[in-house]
């Protein structure tokens, strides 16, 4: 049997440490090599045990998860998956952690969540395997504080209103990468931007606000029946699919619950397929960092209907998964670095 994935579990609650350890130790290919109850111990255990992956709580005594994460990423980087509580403060801290270099997050069990402990456990196991198998270069995680350029920096001429629709799909590594892309949209951007980011229910509201605060676009969590307006961004809610529909000569958003597609709800394929069907050659599809293959098929449909398609390259991706499948299937016309995605969108518009 191949070598087991070594995990360090960090949480100040002995109960949570036990729950996570029990979940992970049931897997044949994962072993918990150690635990820590605060950030200071986590830093020491990381150096001592050299785990492959760390799960990290945010709220802890002595040294919190954000401070510990910053130290680990600066001294002995490892892929870190945050365990996050669904509160406004918890969500804000989670996105800060992703900006500091955490690769992903999993919600902690809570009465606010519709997910069960088993579902959260399954999600954590999948993310640990994905992160390990991707052999991430954690030094290449996007630093959103150093985005190349910022809103309003574009010096060319854009139409006041474009008939084109921009659709973006991301997963693991996506929140930080999306902030990087959104920071570069110029003032009075002439198109709407639709986003599917794989993220649990509840967190997409806080993430939409984060994107709104980082960008000149007006960004919101999408609602069923929203009119699609230029200079606005719409993020699919974590509990439903999002599709583009056309009513007469106007585009609207449809939010609906259905079976998972490509293993996800919201699914990037659902969005991209609807964009190909309703906007066709008036669309730009962008697929970015993430595990799995969601979005690759839909991106190919956008390309086949005459839309312009872009994939993030391997070097700047936290996980080169969905975008790899898109590139290998011929779905992507352009393969560009994270720092050049916004410029490519703009040049096509």
N, C-alpha and C positions, 0 to 999 in steps of 0.2 A: 504494500500500500504506500501511496505517496506521502510525503511529509505533511503533518497536520498544520493548519493555520493557527499561529499562536496569538491569543488575544489577551490584552490587559483590560480589566473592567474597573472603571473609576466612578464611584458614587458614594456620597456620604451616608446613604441609607443601607444598613446591613441587609434589610429585606430586599431592596432592589438589587443589590449585588448578588444575593442568593438566587433571585428569580432569573436574572440574566445569565449567571453562571450555569444554572440548571438547564436553561434553554440551549445554551451553546454546547455544553458538555454532552448533550444527547446526540449531537451530530458526529458522525464518524470522522469527518475531516477537519474538525475544529477542536481546539483545547484551550481552556482558560489557564494561562501560565501564572497569573497573579491578579490581585485586586488592590485597590487603594481607596481610602475614604476621604482624601482631600488632594488638592492640586500639588502640594509640595511633595507628598509621598508619590504621586503619579510621576513626577519628573524623575525622582530617584529610581522608581521601579522601571521606568522606560529605559534608563541607562543600564540598569542591572540585568533586566530580563530580555531586552531587545525583542519586544513583541512585533508581530507582522502588522497588527491592527490594534487601535485603542478605541474603546467606547468611553465617552467622557460626559459626565454630568456637568451642568453649568453652575448651579447654586451649591457651593461647598464652603466649609469653614477653612480657616488658615490661609488658603489660596484658592480662589474660585477657578472654574473651568476655563474661562477666557484667558486669565493670566497664565495658567498652566499650559494652555494650548500655545500661546505666544512664545513661551519659553521653549517648549518642545520643538516648535517649528523653526526656532532660531538656533537651536543647539544640536538636536538629534532628531530630525523630522521623521514622522511616521504618519501613515494614513489614520486620521482621527474621525470617528463618527460620533456626533454629538447626540446625547439623549435629552430631548427638549420637552418642556412643559408647554401646554397650549394656553398661554395667557399673552396679553399684549407685550408685557415685559419679557416673557420667555421667548416669544417669537422674535422680538427685536434683538435679544442676546444671541439667538440662534443665527440670524443673518449676519451679525457682527462676527460670530465664530467662523462662518463660511468665508467671510472676507479676510479673516486672519489665517486661513489655510485649511480649516476642516474640510474634508471631502464631501460630507453629506450629514444628514441627521435622521433620527428616528424619533417619533413622539413617545413620550413616557405614558404608560397606562394612566387614564384619567376618566372621570365621569363626563368630562366635556367632549370626549372623543367617542365616535361610533365604533372605532376599532377595538377588538378584543385583545387580551394579552397574547393569545395564540397568533393572531394576525400580525401584531407588532413583532413578536418573536420571529415569525416567518420572514417579515420584511428585513429585520436586522440580520438574520442568517444570509439572506440573498445579497444584501449590501456588503457584508463582510467578504463573502466569496467573490463578488464582482470586483471589489477594491483589490483583493489579494491577487486574483487572476489577471487583472489588468496591469499588475506590476507598476503601479503609478510612479511617475517621477514627481514626488511631492514638492520638489524645488520649483516645478513649473506651474504651480497653482497660480491662477490669475490674481494680480494685486490690483484691486479695483481703485485704490487710492492713486494709482499711477496709470490711469487709462490714457491712451495716446490721444490727446485732444480732448475737447469737452464741448458741450452743447453751445452752438453759436459760432464755433470755430470754422465751419464750412464757408468758403469764400466764393463758390461758384453761384450759378443761378438755378434756382429750383422753381418749378411752376407753383403758383399759389395753392392750387388744388390739383392733385393727380388722381386719375381714375384707377391707379394701381393699388392693390392690396398687398401688404407685407405680412407673411405668416412665419412665425419662428417656433421651433420645437427643441426643447432641452430636457435633460434629466440630471444624472449625477454630475456635479460640478457646475450645473447650470445657473444657480442664483448669482454667484459672483460674476460669471461670464456675461450674463444678461445685463447686470448693472454696468459692466464695462461697455457693452454695445449701446445701451440706452443713454449713457453719459455723452455719447458722441453725436446723438441726433441733433441737428441744428434747430434754431428757432424757426417757428412756422413750418415745421415738417409737413409736406403736402399730402401724406398718405396716412391711413390708419395702420396700426401694428397689432396683430393678434398673436397671443403667446399661449402655448401649452407648455407648462413646466411640471413635470411629475413631482407632486408634493401632496402630503396628506391634507385632508379636509381641515379647514380652519386656518392653516398657515398661509394660504393663498391671499387672504384678505390683508394680512400684515405685509406680505411680500409685494403686493400691488402698491401699497403705500410707500414701501421702500423704493420701488422703481419710480414712482411718481416724484419722490423727493430727490432722486438722483438725476432727473431728466427734465428737459424742457417740454416733453410730451405730458399731456394730462392722462394719467394712468389709473385705471380702476379694475376691481374684480368684475368680470363680465356678468351681466344679468340677462335673462331671457327677454328678447324683444328689443335690446339696446340698438339704437341707430348707430351705424359705424361712421365715424367722423374723422376727417383729416386732422393730423396733429394729436390724435388720441391713441392710447394703448389699452388693450383689453386682455386681462389674464383669466384663463379658464379657472373656474372654481375647482377646488380639490375633490369635490364629490360628484362631478358630472362631466359629460362630454360637452364640447363646444364646437358648433358648426357655423359656417357662413351660409346665409340664405339670401335669395334675391326676391324682393317684393316690388314688382313693376320695375322702375329704374333705380331703386334704392336697395342698399345692402343692409341686412340686419343680422343680429346674433341669435342663434338658437342654443339654449342650454337644456340638456335633457339627460335623464338617467337611462342606461341600457346595460347590456352585457359589456364586460371589459373587451377591448379590442387591442390586439398585440400585447395582451397581459395588463392593460392599463385603462383606467378611467380617472381623469380625462386622458384621451389618446391623441397623440400627434397625428396618427394616420387619419382619424376621424376629421380633424381640422383640415389637414392637407387635401384629403379627398374632396371635401366640400368646397375648398378654395379652387381646386382644379375644375370641378364641375360648374361652379357659378362665376368664377372670375377668369379662368383659363389663361389666355395670354396677357391679361392685365394683372398678373400676380407675380410676387417674388416669394419663393419658399427658401427658408434657411434652417438647416439642421445642425445642431451643435453637440457639445459633449454629452455623453450619457451611455448607460449600459443597455444592452439588448438591441432590438431592431425596429422599435416603434418609430414611425415617420419615414422610413426608407422607401416603403412602397408608395406612400402618399406623395413623397417628393418626386418620385419617378412619374407619377400621374401629372403633377404640375408641369414637369418638363415636357411630357408628351403632348400636353394641351397648349404648349407655346409659352408657358411662364418661364421666368428666369430662376435658376436654382443655385444655391450656395451651400457648401459644407465647410465647417470648421476643420482645420487640418489636425493631424495627429500631434504635432509638437506642442500645440497650445491647449490640447484637450486633457481634462482630468481623467476621463475615460473615453478612449477612442473605440466606441462601440456602435451606436446608432449611425453616427456619421461614417464610420468605416463601411458598414453595410450599404449605405447610400452611395458612397464613392465606388465601391466594387460592383454595384448593380448598374452603374452608369447614370444614376439619378442626378448627380451634381455636375453642373456646367463649370462651376468655379470651386476650387478648394483653396481656402485662404486662412491666414492666421486670425486669431481672435481680434487683434488690434485693427485688422483691415476689413472686418465684416461690415461695419456701418458704412465705410467708404464705398464698398462694393454695392451695397443697397442704393446709396445715393447716386452713384455713377449710372446705375441702371435706370433710376427715375429721371 
